[in-house]
Amino acid sequence: MLLKTDILIIGSGAAGLTAALELADKFNVLIISKETLVDSSTWYAQGGIAAVLAKEDSTESHIKDTLIAGDGLCDEKAVRFCIENGKSAIDWLVSSGVNFTKNDTTKDFHLTQEGGHSHRRIIHSADATGREVSNSLAAQVLKNKKIQILENHLAVDLIVSENKCRGAYVFNKSKEKVLTISAGASILATGGASKVYLYTSNPDGASGDGFALAWRAGCILSNMEFNQFHPTCLYHPEAKSFLISEALRGEGAKLKNYKGEEFMHKYDSRKDLAPRDIVSRSIDAEMKKTGNDNVFLDISHKDSEETKKAFPTIFKKCLEFGFDITKEPIPVVPAAHYTCGGVKTDLDGKTNVQNLYAIGETSCTGLHGANRMASNSLLECVVFAKSSAEDIKSNFDTEEIKLVDWDDSKVITAGENIVIAHNWDATRRLMWDYVGVVRNDSRLNMAKENIKLIYDEVENFYKNYELTSDFIELRNLVLVARIIIESALDRKESRGLHFTSDYPELNNESIPSIISKKGLSEF
């Protein structure tokens, strides 16, 4: 079956929805969503959006903080572009119906502070900012007659001819059939790849699809070794990837060990407000030192009513698991949270494949460098979605070519799914054990050998059996794991989120990493 559209957007988080709304005034837009329209990493974001909104704050201060957090690998042009467009991005969100929390007295927007920021500049909607942004933008998308939505659809591969993206093959999960979609421009907005790790704050869909699609299409990827581990996820056997927002530490919560001792002062002068990579490594070190599986985050010394008002979602969820955060500390542990690298793009979201764009967490604009600063990610989604939309409007490719339909005539139905279940679990455990918060060459080389075996088995399965949605995700996950491992092995230093005990010092001549299909023949 062949579908035609002007614009194909793969992914329905803040970046994808923003791009759709910006493009629908001129083009017919088709959004592909793996689950429902609002089922994305955006929906789960708690903290907020960083932007210069207070009189005492400045653009230069936000830029400086971001460059410091990025540990020498940020592209200053990208940082400046994003932050200078921060206020207009917030204004656009407000005009799109997003309700941000306001101060009770002044009725100005309430701003909070998070790790790495020198000022209060995080605008938020209580502690469920992502949910508010997702719901508001989705409501606008659903009203727009020029935007078509295909929920429960999953991209299999991009269609590329003569280095031009012509659309994609897309799997209909309910009918288990592959559609051929023709598009003048395609946008990857699929989020990150934190599901490659055993413990993650991300939803199940964060399987690195956009990175894998781009890689197979011939795109360049950059900085894939920089995987951000959020320091504080709820530690409980029945709690599935529940994030405890960094905003708690911004409001005075303290990290403590099993003895009830504060420990962040031993690792960084900024204590509990140090950047996420430092806090994650500090927690990891403290757990190894004490032999415990977690630490604690304590906000019980603050006014209980203020805490419940500021963090209603976190208070309610923790209470479900038996923890009253106003009276006792919360058990927490680091978990994979954000992929700082991605598909290399310019400031308009363009990749090295024509007619193909990448935005949001899927992209690598140079904004984050070696470590994303808290709450810059949702800002990036909106700013670069808008710039990519403007570029598409100016450079839309009207050429049409005949596309070849998906051919599954030579494959058979798999009799059982044990290959998928086993390799899914094996990949995630391997990445957690060997490519985690602290790395070394020995573990990375073991990971490289093991992932190659899994990769070969998965590719052999792909050539011989019919597709399922679980297998499509597994295939992407394993490929992205290989790319992360190769990138980590290539970086012979410790910088930002990549810390290796074999090379604990910075290499002052280090540059952003570049990896491409053409450069790795064994792929």
C-alpha positions in Angstrom: 0.0 0.0 0.0 1.4 3.4 -1.0 0.6 6.7 0.9 1.7 10.1 -0.3 2.3 13.2 1.9 4.3 16.4 1.7 5.9 16.0 5.1 6.5 12.8 7.0 7.2 13.2 10.7 8.4 10.1 12.6 7.7 10.7 16.3 5.1 12.7 18.3 7.0 14.3 21.2 7.4 18.0 21.6 9.7 18.3 18.6 7.5 16.3 16.2 4.3 18.1 17.3 5.9 21.5 17.1 7.2 20.8 13.6 3.8 19.5 12.4 2.0 22.7 13.7 4.6 25.0 12.1 4.4 23.2 8.7 0.7 22.6 8.4 0.0 26.1 7.2 1.7 25.2 3.9 1.9 21.4 3.6 0.0 18.2 4.2 1.7 16.6 7.2 1.6 12.9 8.3 2.7 12.0 11.8 3.8 8.5 12.6 3.5 7.5 16.3 4.6 4.2 17.8 1.8 4.2 20.3 -0.7 7.0 21.0 -0.1 10.5 19.9 1.1 11.6 23.4 3.0 8.5 24.3 6.5 9.9 24.1 9.5 10.9 26.4 8.1 14.4 26.4 5.0 13.3 28.3 7.1 11.9 31.1 9.3 15.0 31.5 8.8 16.5 35.0 11.2 19.4 35.6 10.5 22.1 33.0 12.0 24.3 30.2 15.1 26.5 30.7 14.8 30.0 29.3 15.9 33.5 30.2 12.7 35.0 31.6 13.8 36.7 34.9 15.1 40.3 35.0 18.2 39.3 37.0 19.1 36.5 34.5 20.8 37.0 31.1 21.3 35.2 27.8 25.0 35.3 28.3 24.7 33.6 31.8 22.5 30.8 30.3 25.0 30.3 27.5 27.9 30.2 29.9 26.2 27.6 32.2 25.4 25.4 29.2 29.0 25.6 27.9 30.3 24.7 31.3 28.0 21.7 31.6 28.9 20.6 28.1 32.5 20.2 29.2 34.2 21.7 26.2 32.3 19.9 23.4 29.4 22.3 22.8 29.0 24.1 19.5 28.8 27.7 20.8 26.8 28.7 17.7 24.2 26.1 18.4 24.1 27.1 22.1 23.7 30.7 21.3 21.0 30.1 18.7 19.0 27.9 21.0 19.1 30.2 24.0 18.6 33.4 22.1 15.4 31.9 20.8 14.3 30.7 24.2 11.9 33.5 25.1 10.1 33.3 21.7 9.8 29.5 22.1 8.1 29.9 25.5 5.8 32.6 24.1 4.8 30.2 21.3 4.1 27.4 23.8 1.9 29.8 25.9 0.0 30.8 22.7 -0.4 27.1 21.9 -2.3 26.6 25.2 0.4 25.4 27.5 -0.4 26.4 31.1 2.8 27.1 33.1 2.7 27.5 36.9 2.5 31.0 38.2 3.5 32.7 41.5 0.5 33.1 43.9 1.3 36.7 44.7 2.8 38.3 41.6 1.1 36.0 39.1 4.3 36.0 37.1 5.6 32.6 35.9 7.2 30.6 38.7 10.8 29.8 37.9 12.8 27.1 39.7 16.5 26.3 39.6 18.2 23.0 38.7 21.8 21.6 38.7 24.3 23.6 36.6 22.1 26.7 36.3 23.3 29.9 38.0 19.8 31.4 38.1 16.2 30.5 38.5 15.2 30.0 34.9 13.2 26.8 34.7 9.6 27.5 33.7 7.3 24.6 34.5 3.8 23.2 35.0 4.0 21.9 38.6 6.1 18.7 38.3 4.4 17.4 35.1 5.6 19.9 32.5 6.0 17.3 29.7 2.5 16.1 30.2 1.1 19.6 29.9 3.2 20.4 26.8 2.2 17.1 25.1 -1.5 17.4 25.8 -1.6 21.0 24.7 0.3 20.5 21.5 -1.6 17.3 20.7 -4.9 19.2 21.2 -3.8 21.7 18.5 -2.6 19.0 16.2 -6.0 17.1 16.4 -7.8 20.3 15.4 -5.7 20.8 12.3 -7.3 19.2 9.2 -4.0 19.3 7.3 -2.3 17.0 9.8 -2.9 13.2 9.5 -2.0 10.9 12.3 -1.1 7.2 12.2 -0.9 5.9 15.7 0.5 2.4 16.5 2.8 2.6 13.4 6.6 2.0 13.5 9.1 3.1 10.9 11.1 0.1 9.5 13.6 1.9 7.2 13.9 5.2 5.4 13.7 5.1 1.6 16.8 6.8 0.1 17.7 7.2 -3.5 20.8 9.2 -4.7 21.4 10.5 -1.2 17.8 11.9 -1.1 15.2 10.7 1.4 12.0 9.9 -0.4 9.9 8.6 2.5 9.8 5.5 4.6 8.6 1.9 5.0 6.3 1.9 8.0 4.9 -1.1 10.0 1.2 -1.1 10.8 1.2 -2.8 14.3 -2.5 -3.7 14.3 -2.5 -5.2 10.7 1.1 -6.4 10.9 1.7 -5.0 7.3 4.3 -2.6 5.9 3.2 0.6 4.2 5.2 2.5 1.7 5.0 6.3 2.4 6.2 8.8 -0.1 7.2 12.3 1.2 8.9 15.4 0.0 10.6 15.9 3.3 11.0 13.6 6.3 11.7 14.5 9.9 13.1 12.1 12.5 11.8 13.1 16.0 11.8 9.7 17.7 13.5 10.6 20.9 16.5 8.8 22.4 17.9 5.4 23.1 18.0 5.1 26.9 16.0 1.8 26.7 19.3 0.3 25.5 20.1 0.2 29.3 18.5 -2.1 31.8 17.6 0.8 34.2 16.1 3.9 32.6 13.7 6.7 33.3 12.4 6.6 29.8 9.3 4.9 28.4 9.4 1.6 26.6 9.5 3.3 23.2 12.9 4.9 23.7 14.7 2.2 21.7 16.9 4.4 19.5 14.8 4.0 16.3 15.7 7.4 14.8 19.5 6.7 15.2 19.2 3.3 13.6 17.0 4.6 10.7 19.4 7.5 10.1 22.5 5.2 10.3 21.1 2.7 7.7 20.2 5.7 5.5 23.8 6.9 5.5 23.6 9.7 8.1 26.5 10.8 10.3 26.1 10.3 14.0 28.0 12.3 16.6 28.8 12.0 20.4 26.9 8.8 20.9 29.2 7.8 23.8 27.6 10.5 26.0 24.7 8.9 27.7 23.2 10.9 30.5 22.3 9.0 33.6 19.7 10.8 35.7 20.9 10.7 39.3 17.6 10.1 41.0 15.1 7.5 39.9 12.8 5.9 42.5 14.4 2.7 43.8 11.7 0.1 44.4 11.1 -3.3 42.8 7.7 -2.4 41.6 8.4 1.1 40.5 8.9 1.2 36.8 11.4 3.9 35.8 9.8 6.6 37.9 11.9 9.8 37.8 12.4 11.9 40.9 12.9 15.4 39.4 16.1 17.3 39.8 13.9 20.2 40.8 13.6 18.7 44.3 17.3 19.4 44.7 16.7 22.8 43.3 14.3 23.4 46.1 16.6 22.1 48.9 16.5 18.3 48.9 19.7 16.6 50.0 21.3 13.4 48.9 22.3 11.1 51.8 23.8 7.7 52.3 22.5 4.8 54.4 24.0 6.4 57.5 21.9 9.5 56.9 25.0 11.5 56.0 25.1 14.1 53.3 27.9 13.3 50.9 27.9 15.6 47.8 30.3 18.1 49.5 33.0 15.4 49.2 32.7 15.3 45.4 31.9 18.8 44.2 31.8 22.3 45.6 28.3 22.8 44.1 27.1 19.9 46.3 23.6 18.7 45.5 23.3 21.2 42.6 26.3 19.9 40.6 25.6 18.8 37.0 24.0 15.5 36.5 27.1 13.6 35.4 28.9 14.5 38.5 26.0 13.7 40.8 25.5 10.3 39.1 29.1 9.4 39.5 29.1 10.6 43.1 26.1 8.4 43.9 27.8 5.5 42.1 30.9 6.0 44.1 29.0 6.3 47.4 27.1 3.1 46.7 30.3 1.2 45.9 31.9 2.6 49.0 29.1 1.6 51.3 28.1 -1.6 49.5 24.5 -0.5 49.2 22.2 -0.6 46.1 20.9 2.9 46.5 21.1 6.2 48.3 18.4 8.6 49.5 17.0 12.0 48.6 15.6 13.9 51.5 13.3 16.8 51.3 11.5 16.1 54.6 13.1 19.1 56.3 11.1 21.5 54.1 7.6 22.7 54.7 5.3 19.7 53.9 2.5 21.7 52.3 4.9 23.6 50.1 6.5 20.3 49.0 3.1 18.7 48.2 2.1 21.8 46.2 5.3 22.0 44.3 5.6 18.2 43.5 2.1 16.7 43.5 2.9 14.0 41.0 6.0 12.8 42.8 4.3 13.0 46.2 1.4 10.9 45.0 3.5 8.3 43.2 5.9 7.8 46.1 3.0 7.5 48.5 1.7 4.6 46.3 5.0 2.8 47.1 4.9 3.6 50.8 7.1 6.6 50.9 5.8 9.9 52.3 8.4 12.4 51.0 7.3 15.1 53.5 8.3 12.8 56.4 11.0 10.4 55.1 13.8 10.2 52.5 13.2 8.7 49.1 15.4 5.7 48.0 17.0 6.6 44.6 19.4 5.2 42.1 20.9 6.6 38.8 19.2 5.4 35.6 19.8 6.0 31.9 17.9 9.2 31.0 19.1 11.0 27.9 21.1 10.5 24.7 23.3 13.6 24.3 24.6 12.5 20.9 22.6 11.8 17.9 22.1 12.4 14.2 24.5 15.2 13.2 22.6 18.3 12.0 23.0 22.0 11.3 21.0 24.7 13.0 18.1 24.0 10.6 17.9 20.3 11.5 19.4 19.2 8.2 21.3 15.9 8.0 23.9 14.9 5.4 21.1 13.1 3.5 19.0 15.5 1.5 15.3 16.0 2.4 16.0 14.4 5.8 15.9 16.3 9.1 16.4 15.3 12.7 15.2 17.3 15.7 14.9 16.9 19.5 16.8 14.2 21.3 17.3 12.3 18.0 19.6 15.1 16.7 23.0 16.3 17.6 23.1 20.0 17.0 26.1 20.6 19.3 23.9 22.2 22.0 24.6 19.6 24.7 28.2 18.7 24.0 29.5 16.1 26.5 26.6 16.6 29.0 23.1 18.0 28.6 22.3 20.7 31.2 19.0 20.2 32.9 15.8 21.4 31.1 17.6 22.5 27.9 16.1 19.5 26.1 12.5 20.6 25.8 13.8 24.1 24.7 15.8 22.4 22.0 12.8 20.5 20.8 10.8 23.7 20.1 13.6 25.9 18.9 15.0 23.5 16.3 11.6 22.1 15.2 10.7 25.7 14.3 14.0 26.3 12.5 13.7 23.1 10.5 10.1 23.9 9.5 11.3 27.3 8.2 14.1 25.6 6.2 11.6 23.1 4.7 9.3 25.9 3.7 12.1 27.6 1.8 13.7 24.5 0.2 10.9 22.0 -0.3 11.7 19.3 -2.9 8.8 18.9 -5.3 10.4 16.1 -7.4 8.5 12.8 -7.3 9.9 9.4 -8.1 8.3 6.0 -8.2 8.9 4.0 -5.0 9.3 0.3 -4.8 6.8 -1.4 -2.4 8.0 -3.4 0.5 8.8 -7.0 -0.5 8.3 -9.7 2.1 7.7 -12.6 -0.3 10.9 -14.5 0.7 10.4 -14.5 4.5 8.4 -16.8 6.7 6.5 -16.4 10.0 8.7 -17.0 13.0 7.6 -20.0 15.1 8.6 -18.5 18.4 9.8 -15.2 19.8 12.5 -16.4 22.2 15.3 -14.9 20.0 13.7 -11.5 20.5 13.1 -11.8 24.2 16.5 -13.2 25.0 18.5 -10.7 22.9 16.5 -7.8 24.2 17.3 -8.7 27.7 20.9 -9.6 27.0 21.6 -6.4 25.2 20.3 -4.2 28.0 22.1 -6.1 30.7 25.3 -6.0 28.7 25.1 -2.2 28.3 24.3 -1.7 32.0 27.2 -3.9 33.2 29.9 -2.9 30.7 28.9 0.6 29.3 27.4 2.3 32.3 28.2 5.3 34.5 31.9 4.3 34.9 33.7 2.5 32.0 37.0 0.9 31.1 38.5 -0.5 27.9 38.4 -4.1 29.2 34.6 -4.0 29.8 34.0 -2.0 26.6 35.9 -4.6 24.5 33.9 -7.4 26.1 30.8 -5.5 25.2 32.0 -5.1 21.6 32.6 -8.8 21.2 29.2 -9.8 22.8 27.1 -7.2 20.9 28.6 -8.4 17.6 27.3 -11.9 18.2 23.8 -10.5 19.1 23.9 -8.2 16.1 24.7 -11.0 13.7 21.9 -13.2 15.1 19.4 -10.4 14.9 20.3 -9.5 11.3 20.0 -13.1 10.2 16.6 -13.3 11.8 15.6 -10.1 9.9 16.5 -11.6 6.6 14.5 -14.7 7.1 11.4 -14.0 9.1 8.4 -11.7 9.0 8.5 -8.5 11.0 6.9 -7.8 14.3 7.0 -4.5 16.2 9.1 -6.1 19.0 11.6 -7.3 16.5 11.8 -3.9 14.7 12.7 -2.3 18.1 15.2 -5.0 19.0 17.0 -4.6 15.6 17.3 -0.8 16.2 18.3 -1.3 19.9 21.1 -3.7 19.1 22.5 -1.5 16.3 22.5 1.6 18.5 24.2 -0.4 21.3 27.0 -1.2 18.8 27.3 2.4 17.8 27.5 3.6 21.5 30.2 1.0 22.3 32.3 1.9 19.2 32.0 5.6 20.1 33.0 4.9 23.7 36.0 2.9 22.7 37.2 5.7 20.4 37.2 8.4 23.2 40.5 8.0 25.1 39.7 10.5 27.8 37.1 11.2 30.6 34.9 14.1 29.6 31.3 14.9 30.6 29.1 11.9 30.7 31.9 9.5 29.4 34.1 8.5 32.3 36.7 5.8 31.9 39.0 4.7 34.6 41.7 3.9 32.0 41.8 7.6 30.8 40.7 9.7 33.8 42.1 13.0 32.5 40.8 15.4 29.8 42.4 15.4 26.4 42.6 19.2 25.6 42.7 18.5 21.9 39.5 16.4 22.0 36.7 17.1 19.5 33.1 15.9 19.0 33.1 12.3 17.9 31.9 11.4 14.4 30.8 7.9 13.4 29.2 6.8 10.1 28.3 3.6 8.3 31.0 4.2 5.7 33.7 4.5 8.4 32.9 1.1 10.0 33.2 -1.6 7.4 32.4 -4.4 9.9 28.8 -3.1 10.2 
